[in-house]
Amino acid sequence: MPDHSAARSRQAPTADSPDRIRNVALVGCSGSGKTTLTESLAVAAGAVGRAGRVAEGTTVSDYEEIEQRHRRSVQLSVVPLEWNDIKINLIDTPGHPDFDAEVRAGLHAADAAIFVVSATDPISAATRALWRECDDEAIPRAIVVNKLDVARHSFDDMLTDCHDAFGLGPDTLRAMFYPVYDGDRPIGSMGLLTGRSYGEPGPCPVSTEARESLVEAISGQDDTLMERFIAGEQLDTASLQEGLTREILACTLHPAVPADETGIGAVELLELITTGFPAPTHRGRGAPPCDPDGPLAAQVVRVAGDSYVGRISLVRVYSGTLRPDTIVALADGDRDSRERIPALTSPFGKQQRPVGEAVAGDIASVGKLATAQPGDVLYDSDHPVPLDRWPTPTPLLPVAIEAHTRTDDDKLSQALSRLASEDPALRVEQNPETHQLVLWCTGEAHAELVLERLRTRHGVQVDTVEHRVPLKETFAGPAKGHGRLVKQSGGHGQYAVVDVEVEPLPVGSGVVFAEKVVGGAVPRQFIPSVEKGVYAQAEKGVTTGYPLVDVQVTLVDGKAHSVDSSDAAFQAAAGLALRDAAAHSTVRVLEPVAAVRVIVPEEYLGAVLGDLSARRGRVLGTESPEPGVALLRAEVPELELGRYPVELRAITQGTADFARQYLRHEPMPENLAARYGESD
C-alpha cells in the first residue's frame, strides 16, 4: 500500500486568493511517466514521505484497482501541493487514448499544461495532435523531458525532436534547466536563468552563450527588456522572471525541464510552476473575471462514484467563493435544480481532506450532489453565468451485454444510469430493432473499465455477447401470395382466405398496405384485420426473421365464412399470404450503411483508404481542410464498422478523427447474405 502517512498528517493546502493558485495539467502518451513525475513532485513538496511506484500500485494518482492491475491511469486525479506559499493543483491525466475525455476535462480545469515526453521513445502522433489543439486554444505550455536516467536520446536531441514534432519557431522552445551528469548518469541540473544548482553538484556543459540566448528569447517580446539587453545591461532575475511569465502566458515561449524517475527535475518544475506559470486571474477562454467576491460561477469537472461516500463531484471555481451549507443553482442548459453544498473537501488522489471554502480559481470536491454531471454549472440563483463546455469524444465502439443472472438484471438499469451520468464518454442504448443492450465506448480499455465498475462499484455481473447490426429484408421483385386458414375443432371454427400482391418500393418506403377487393369477397370489417396481420408479419420477417421493409402489400381477393370468420383468423391468413409470396419470390437481406467521415493526417491517407476498401467502403471524395490534413467521406456497411474505431487508431497512431451516421439500408452482397439466411 502507498506510504501516505505524511500526507494524512498534514492539512490540505489552501489559498485565500487566486494569485496564490496554479492549476496545471500533466499530459502525454502512456508510458511517458506522468504519474511517476507526480509522485516526485509530491515528495519534493513534502506532501508524501516516500514516492509510490506504478509497478507496485502504490502511487497517489492511480488508486483504482483496475489502474493498479494494468499499471495505467484511467481517470484524471488531482494532487494539491504547496510550494513557495503557492497552492498547486496538479492534474494528472491518463495517457491511453480511450480516456481522452478525462484529458479534455483536465485541460479545461487547468490554466496551463505540462507535456511530458519520454527520452526513451519517439514523440507520438497523438501527442503532436494534442499540442496543436492546445496551441489553437492558446493554453500556456511547458515540456518535461522525462526518463533521462534510461534515455536513448540526449536532452539536446529531445529538444530538437520536440521542436520539429510540435512545429515550433526558433526561439519558442527553450531549456530553463540543463541536466548535470556524472558520466552517463544524470545527478542534477543547473538553472540557466538563476544559475542555481539542483541535486548533486557537478560540471554543467552549458556555456554563457546558452544563457544569453535564453535571456534574448525572453526579452524579445518586451521592448523595455530588449532595450536594456541591447544596451548591455545586466538584467536582474526578477525582471527576467516577469518577462518569462509574460512569454509563457502569450504562448511565445515554452520552457523545457529535464527529469528522471529518481526525482531530478521535481524541485525545478515546482519553481517554474510557481514563478513562471499563470495564476487563474490570467485565464481567458470565455471564463468570467476571477474574483472571489464576485457572483459564484463554478463548473463540475468530473463525477466519481464511491462505494462508501457516494457521488463526489470535482468542481473548478471560476468566480466567487464556494462555501458549505449554501444553496446553489445547478444547470446544464436543459436541467435546472437547487442543491445545498455539503462539506467541501480537497482531493489528494483517493483521499478527501476537509477544507473550509474554495475561492475563485481553486479546485475542490463536493459530495452528494444528486443531479450533478460533468460540465454542469453551479451559480448563485440570481446571477446565472454561462460557462463553455469542453469537447467530449463520441463513443463509437459498441459492446453488447446481458445480465449474468436475474438478480443482476434487476440492478443493471440503475447501475448503468449512474455510470453514464458520471462518464460523458459512455452512451447506453437499448436498441429497439435488435433488442440488445449496447454500451457505446471509446475503445476496448474504456469498455473494460465500464464493466469493471459495474462489477466492483455496483455489484452487477454482465456477459458480453456479439453485437448485432439491425438487418432487414425486402422483396427483389413482385410476387403473389395465398393464405388460407380453415380450422374446425368444435364450436366456432376459424375461416379466412387472403390473396395478396407484393411489389418492392424505393428504399426508405417502409411497408405500405393497399386493397383492391371487389364484390365484397372480404367483408369490409375484416380489411383492417388483414392490414394488421400484414404489419405484424412484416415486423417478424418472412424468411430470415429480419423486419420486412420497402414493399407494398395489396389485398386483392379472399373469402369469408358467415360464422367462422373473425379478426384473428384474417390476421393469421394475412401473415400466411405474405410468407407464401416470399416463397415464390427472391427475398434480399438489407444491411445498414453508414456515412463515414475521417479526418486524418495526409501521411496516413493511403492506409486509411486501403482499409476502407477492404471493408467494402465506397469513397465519395477527399478534401484538405488545412495543410497536411485530409478529410475523407465514404459510405461503409455497418457490419464492417464494429471494431473500426480500434483499428483506425492503430493505423493512424491515434491521430484520426472518425464520425459515423446511419444513412440507409441496402441489399447485402449475395455471398454474404447467404450467411444471414437469404432465401430464394
Disulfide bonds with the S-S distance in Angstrom:
none
